[in-house]
Amino acid sequence: MSLTSNYLKRRILDKIKQLKSSAYGDLTLNLEHNRNNYQLILLTKVNLQNKEIIRLLAKWRKMHEKWFPAQFKVTEEGTKKWLKEKVIDTTDRLLFMIKADGKYIGHIGLFRFDFDNMTYEIDNIVRGEPLHPGIMTDAISKMMYWGKKELGIKIYKLQTFSHNARAFNIYSKLGFREIKRTPLMQIKKKGRIEWVEAPKNYNKKIKRFNVFMRYKKISFAGPSITEKEVEYVVDGVTRGFYETFEQHIKKLEKAVADYVGMKYALAGFCATHSLHLACLVCGFKKGDEVICTDFSWVATAYVITYTGATPIFVDIDPNTWCIDPKAIESAITKKTKGIMLVHSYGYPAQMDEIMRIAKKYKLKVIEDAAPSLGSTYKNKKVGSFGDVNCFSFHGAKIAASGEGGMLLTNNKEYYEKAILLSNMYRTNRLANFWSDGLAYEYQIANVTAALALAQVERIEELVKIKRQIFNWYYNGLKDVKEVRVLKESPGTRSNYCYPSVLLKTDKISRDDLVVELSKFNIHGRVVFPRMSRFPIYKNLKRLPNPVASEVEKYGFNLPAAANLTKEDVDYVCETLKKILRSK
């Protein structure tokens, strides 16, 4: 266990101990369900002397004993002993009474805190009185929210018997999904019946399973935020104005330029703005053609169109989903002035061949490296090959600040022109606020830059996280014949910002597969449609682009948020395989 985990464990256990040592009622959650008020009240040490509570707990246990793994003669004395030893004296266990209209109607609890993964198991869900339909579901939901807010819980789990249809219905409504089930057998032990896991060689008919369920939304993307980010943002808020209004912007620009290996860097509001500036400084204009991948977020093409130039959409490499150099060369005409490539989803494009073609035909090269900070081609950072190159700090990218973009170049003239174009062409030549040309307001905020700076300074750590997530996926899915997991090409390092998969079966459509995953709280994502099919480009000559067409139909991305654990990825892999097997 890490030092951070040890600290959290001590802090949380101390808080739980303090709560259970307080007076009964000190921790009361005042809630509402269907316009009826009710309370969740934490049981504490003083309840060991509360005969009403002991009597109710014993009564409810007797009513529901068939749903418990251990079944024995229930007495009030035994219930009091259980409350003391198994609840009050168990360091990570909490039990809440549910009270509505002055009556206790049930209880719910938390148990088995996993401090490494911030996971808590929900247990002791017992309805004692048939009042207020739906209140148990609501109470569990509210307890989960309390645990997330007060204890920092990230994942909830629970267990139930396979034949408990009512419980399944409640848990499914809450968003819990089955992750595994184990066969059970019945044994008699010291005068009581217990259901225990059946051994592998058990040859009798299995009548009951223990079903393990979990609640966690497997997010498609999301950042890793540490104390460093918090510190930088607080610094940006408290000291990032007045004479230091751009200190974090300048630090961010230097950090990215130094990391990628470029002379000049200009931060902007978003990557689309940075790409637009790149097209402008490269001189693209009406009548020009710019060869562009047919597979990307539409901003890649729109920024070309903003200048009046025409994007010529070409096919992609099946091994990288990046622009195919052969397709580039076959599309070049006398009007061609540049190449707009994308390092798709963090997978590097074939830069040697692309730069050879650009040099041969004297074309400008723009690298749309929006999701690809940290990726390399032959040990050189992507975003360091083209004439002008751009990265994104959008909230779904590997280094996230909510929004943000970065333009990089080694051309001083391009850099200085980009500065003017990003700031309304303000020169102050004849007066303060004087503008010498039509331009744009494309600047980043200093506070936003502070967050991006912290992320950039951790970029190798973030790449390591993404690559670990990918490796878990690859090992879990490499033998599944219905899918092909896209791997980095030899001589490259992908940051695996968005692990990419091609569906290899027609038993289920790609869209239906992603929908099925969502039913298990797994947020996968279909890939981009071909940009050449968008209405704005309907009058352009459309190339067949067969690889992009196949990927458009069968490609999808697996979730790769920075907070995913191996258990999360295993869950995604097993769920994906289960869906494919069912078709």
HELIX and SHEET records of a PDB file:
HELIX    1   1 LEU A    3  SER A   21  1                                  19    
HELIX    2   2 LYS A   45  GLN A   49  5                                   5    
HELIX    3   3 LYS A   51  MET A   63  1                                  13    
HELIX    4   4 GLU A   65  TRP A   67  5                                   3    
HELIX    5   5 GLU A   76  TRP A   82  1                                   7    
HELIX    6   6 LEU A   83  ILE A   88  3                                   6    
HELIX    7   7 ILE A  135  LEU A  151  1                                  17    
HELIX    8   8 ALA A  165  LEU A  174  1                                  10    
HELIX    9   9 GLU A  227  ARG A  239  1                                  13    
HELIX   10  10 TYR A  242  THR A  244  5                                   3    
HELIX   11  11 GLN A  247  VAL A  260  1                                  14    
HELIX   12  12 ALA A  271  VAL A  281  1                                  11    
HELIX   13  13 ALA A  299  TYR A  306  1                                   8    
HELIX   14  14 PRO A  325  SER A  330  1                                   6    
HELIX   15  15 SER A  344  GLY A  346  5                                   3    
HELIX   16  16 MET A  351  TYR A  361  1                                  11    
HELIX   17  17 LYS A  412  SER A  422  1                                  11    
HELIX   18  18 ASN A  446  GLU A  457  1                                  12    
HELIX   19  19 ILE A  459  LEU A  477  1                                  19    
HELIX   20  20 ARG A  510  SER A  518  1                                   9    
HELIX   21  21 MET A  531  ARG A  533  5                                   3    
HELIX   22  22 PRO A  535  TYR A  537  5                                   3    
HELIX   23  23 PRO A  546  TYR A  554  1                                   9    
HELIX   24  24 LYS A  566  ARG A  581  1                                  16    
SHEET    1   A10 THR A  28  HIS A  33  0                                        
SHEET    2   A10 ASN A  36  LEU A  42 -1                                        
SHEET    3   A10 LEU A  94  ALA A 100 -1                                        
SHEET    4   A10 LYS A 103  ASP A 114 -1                                        
SHEET    5   A10 THR A 119  ARG A 127 -1                                        
SHEET    6   A10 ILE A 155  PHE A 161  1                                        
SHEET    7   A10 ARG A 208  TYR A 215 -1                                        
SHEET    8   A10 ARG A 177  LYS A 189 -1                                        
SHEET    9   A10 ARG A 192  GLU A 197 -1                                        
SHEET   10   A10 ALA A  70  GLN A  71 -1                                        
SHEET    1   B 7 TYR A 264  GLY A 268  0                                        
SHEET    2   B 7 GLY A 405  THR A 409 -1                                        
SHEET    3   B 7 VAL A 388  SER A 392 -1                                        
SHEET    4   B 7 LYS A 364  ASP A 368  1                                        
SHEET    5   B 7 THR A 336  VAL A 342  1                                        
SHEET    6   B 7 GLU A 289  THR A 293  1                                        
SHEET    7   B 7 THR A 310  VAL A 314  1                                        
SHEET    1   C 3 LYS A 380  LYS A 381  0                                        
SHEET    2   C 3 THR A 376  TYR A 377 -1                                        
SHEET    3   C 3 THR A 492  ARG A 493 -1                                        
SHEET    1   D 4 VAL A 483  VAL A 485  0                                        
SHEET    2   D 4 SER A 500  LEU A 503 -1                                        
SHEET    3   D 4 GLY A 555  ASN A 557 -1                                        
SHEET    4   D 4 ARG A 525  VAL A 526 -1                                        
END                                                                             
